[in-house]
Amino acid sequence: MDGAAAGSARSAAAKGAAMAREKLAQAKSDAARRGQLPRREPRRRASGARRDSGDPQLFGRAIADLLSDRGWEQPAAIGGVFGRWHEIVGADMAAHTKPETFAEGEVVVVADSTAWATQVRLLARTLVRRLNEELGDGTVQKVKVRGPQNGPRSSGGLRVTGSRGPGDTYG
């Protein structure tokens, strides 16, 4: 096979692999929208005799089955991400931010200063990508950032409720 034919074969294989990755990501995104996130690992079929429902089973498997039966897989995954926030975003950002809520694909992050709120806004795309790596493609679509809860301090001297300003000291 000459070099041109080998190059076109490699190009076709690369295009096919890219299309397969795209279709897989789309299927995962569709499943996430329906609330059916794909499992991290496939269930293994136990060889040999089947267990009765009263037989003891591994704790991890019992919890996984409970989450699956009740449809709690996504809320549990989100809680896990919120619990591991410092590992996901790094120690510096975790010291100044915290995730507050997740609803309808939107994560609300609270920052302790306006500077950190701006930093999170600048890194929002990266944060969405990182959270989707943890939760499944398409789970998080937007990051909303809230700054400090107390508003800006008014400038000037102290104020007394009910005063009319400097005019109440003159005549």
N, C-alpha and C positions, 0 to 999 in steps of 0.2 A: 504494500500500500504506500503510495507516495505521500508527501507531507501535506498537500492540500486536502486530500481525502481524509487523512487522519485528523486534521484540524477541523473540517466540517463535521466529522463524526463526534468529536469532543464538544463542539459547539451545540449540536443537536441534543446531546446527552445533558449538557448544562442547562439548556432551555427546558428540557423535560423535567429535570430535577427542580428547577425554579418554579415551574407551573405546579408541580406536585406540592411543594411547600406552600405556595399561595392558596391552593385549594384546601389544604389541611388547615391553614390559619383561618380561612373563611368558614369552614365547618365548625371549628372550635368557637369562633365568634358567634355563629348562629346558635350553637348549643348553649353558650353562656347567656345569650339573650332569652332563650327559653328557660333558663334556670337549670340546665342540665350540663354542668361542667364535666369535662372528661376527667377520668381518674388519673392520678399520677402513675399508678402502676396497675396492670391488669390483674383481675382476681385470679387466683390460682385454684384450679380444681383439685380437691383433695382426692388422692388415690386411696383405694380401699373402701372400707365400710363407711357409710354416711353417718353423721352424728344425729342423734335425736335432739329435739329442741330443748330437752331438759339436761343434756350433757354439758359439762363445762367447756368453755371455749376461751381462746386467748382474749385478753382484755382489749387490746388494740383492735382486733377484728370485731368484737362486740360493739365498740364505740363507732367504728367505721360503718357497720351495718345499721346502727341506730341513726346516725347522721344521714345516711342514704335513705332509709325508710321514711324519715320525717321531712326530708328535703332541707336539711340544715347544713349541707356541705358548704354552700357559698357563705352564709353568715359565719360559720366556724372558720373558714379560710380567711375572711376579712378580719375577724377577731384575732387570728394568729398573726396577721400582718401588723395590726395595731399593736399587739404585744411585742413584736420583734422590730418595731419602728427604728430603734437605734442601729440594728444590724443592716436594715435595708437602706437607710439614708445616710448613715455614717454618724459618728459620735458628735461632731461639731454641729451638724444641722439638728440632730435629735435633742441636743442640749437647749436649743432655742425654738423648736417647733414641736407640735404634737398633732396627730390626726384626731379629729373630733367626731365626724360622722361620715357614713357612706350611704348614699341613696341614689338609685337610678343612674348608676355609672359616674357619680360625682363624689369625690372625696373632698371634705372640708378640712383644711389644715390651719391651725391657729399658730401664729408667730408671736414671740414676746416683744418684738420691736419692729418698727417700720422698716429698718434696714434688712432684717431677716425676712420679713414679708416680701420685700422686693426681690431678695435673693431666691426665694422659693418660686416666685412668679417667673423669674428668668429661667429657672430650672424645671418648669412645669412639664414640658415635653419629656424630658429625661425621667422625671418622676413617674409620669404616666406609663412610660415604657417599662420602667423597673417594677412598678406595681403589677402590671400585666404579666410580667415574667413570673411573678409569685402566684397570681390569682388565676391566670388563664387569659388568653388573648381576647381583647375587647371588653373585659370586665370593667375597667376604669377608662372613661373617655375624657374626663375633665378633672382638673384640680382647682378648687376655689380656695383662695388664701384670705384669711382675716388677720388683720394686724392687732395691736394691743387693744384691749377692751375699753380703757379709759381714753376719752377724747383729748384733743390738744388743750393744753393749759392756756387760759386766757392771759393776755399780756396786761401789764399795768398793775396798779396797786390793789389792795384788798377792797372788796365791795361789801356794802351793808345792804341787806334786803330792805326795800322800801325807801331807800334814800333817793333824792333827786340829783345826786351828784354834787359838784362844788357850789351850785346855786343855793343849797339849803343852809349854807353857813353865812350867807350874806342876806340880809334883810328879807 
